[in-house]
Amino acid sequence: TSSIKYPFEAMNAKKEGMVVCKFIVQKDGSISDVKVIRSVDPLLDKEAVRVIEAMPKWTPGLKGGEPVNIEYTIPISFKLNMTEKSSTSNTNH
């Protein structure tokens, strides 16, 4: 599925933040050239790219009634809730 799966290692390390990605919606609605332009952590960056690449086709942009390639920039937020924060604490004694 294309829904976000918080990487376990990032969750365990309590990594949070907003990954900003840019990509091109091609004339046929497909997504290409996904790039991270604001990184948080390599694991979160990789998951953000995976989710974008897994999205279904978009409606392409139009210019003069003709489909054109359009660049988009979107933020993807990674935030742990309190349950996840407490359940990832180190239990080794």
Helices and strands as residue ranges (DSSP letters): H 8-12, E 17-25, E 31-38, H 42-53, E 61-63, E 66-68, E 70-78, H 82-87
